[in-house]
Amino acid sequence: MDETEDTCRKVATNPNFRFVQHIMDVRKEDQVIAAVERCIQDFGRMDYAANVAGIADSDISTIDQKMDEWDNVMNINTRGVYICMREEIKAMLKNPLKEIAPGRSTRGSVINMGSVGGLVVLSGIWTSYMTSKHAIAGMTKAAAVSHGKEGVQSAYEDLTPFGQPVAMKRMGEPEKIADVVLWLSSPESSYVTGTAITVDGGLTVMPRGGTE
């Protein structure tokens, strides 16, 4: 957490960036709407958005899952991501088309954070969490079909929990996740939509989902 705070402080004080902090609860529709409106007020338009809020539930079996735990995970990981994506796309649809290269124009791009827990079953990844991440894949694909023709891209990034055994035999770093978010926000990814970019060091191709 200290390292994250230090990074935020460096970005906030960098004269080459404009940094605005807005605290919200993604479970609260009115707070999400207010946050998007604040972004438009501060920057004039919304070009890119990354939805990364998410939690996991306790390490219990499927039949022992309590509904309050299930509801909390789904409200943050699925409902929260959907509300954010919906309001972000609404904002982007108001943007005039921006030419990013000859013959290529866009109104914006939304990146939703998925998980390899939506692809394979791993030790320590639980029913409500995996369900929520499968749902992110579905909503992102639906948004891509609904609004791709209007110049809004939607993609999702499946990442691995750090510390899992992977084919590359080294730990993942948050920067590697951020690199893909930046690429999905760049003109170089302008023909990518409705799909997953898996950043897992080869975990999902390991035998039995990560064990040798």
Order of alpha helices (4+ residues) and beta strands (2+ residues): alpha-alpha-beta-alpha-alpha-beta-beta-beta-alpha-beta-alpha-beta
